[in-house]
Amino acid sequence: ALLIAPKKELNSIKYQLEAIKWSLKASNYYCYEDSESLDKIVERFISFEIPKQKVKAERFYSKFLELRKNPINDLKFMIFSPIRILRIHLKAIIFRKLTKRKASQKSFLPT
C-alpha cells in the first residue's frame, strides 16, 4: 500500500485498512474462536498490550476505526500499519500459547 500511496486514485489506504481488519478478525478467532464486532476485537487487542504500550495501541486503533469511516491517506498511519499488523499476529500467538499452557496445567491437577 505504501508503494501505491502516491497514486490517489488507487486508494491505497483502503488496502491497509482491510489488512488490519482481517488481521484482527483472524487473530481474534485464533485466540477466542468467536467472531465479535471490530470494536470488541480492538478492545481485546488493546488489553494484550503492556501498560507502557496501551496508549500507543489505543491511538493507533482509534485512528484505524476513524479511517474506516472516512478513508483518507495518512502517511504516518500507513508507515506504522505493517508493524501493527505484525504485532497483532505476535500477540495472538503468545496469547494462544499461554492459554494452552494454562489449560494443560489444569488437566494435570488432581481432582
Rosetta blueprint (number, residue, H / E / L):
1 A L
2 L L
3 L L
4 I L
5 A L
6 P L
7 K L
8 K H
9 E H
10 L H
11 N L
12 S H
13 I H
14 K H
15 Y H
16 Q H
17 L H
18 E H
19 A H
20 I H
21 K H
22 W H
23 S H
24 L H
25 K H
26 A H
27 S H
28 N H
29 Y H
30 Y H
31 C H
32 Y H
33 E L
34 D L
35 S L
36 E L
37 S L
38 L H
39 D H
40 K H
41 I H
42 V H
43 E H
44 R H
45 F H
46 I H
47 S H
48 F L
49 E L
50 I L
51 P H
52 K H
53 Q H
54 K H
55 V H
56 K H
57 A H
58 E H
59 R H
60 F H
61 Y H
62 S H
63 K H
64 F H
65 L H
66 E H
67 L H
68 R H
69 K H
70 N L
71 P L
72 I L
73 N L
74 D L
75 L H
76 K H
77 F H
78 M H
79 I H
80 F H
81 S H
82 P H
83 I H
84 R H
85 I H
86 L H
87 R H
88 I H
89 H H
90 L H
91 K H
92 A H
93 I H
94 I H
95 F H
96 R H
97 K H
98 L H
99 T H
100 K H
101 R H
102 K H
103 A H
104 S H
105 Q H
106 K H
107 S H
108 F L
109 L L
110 P L
111 T L
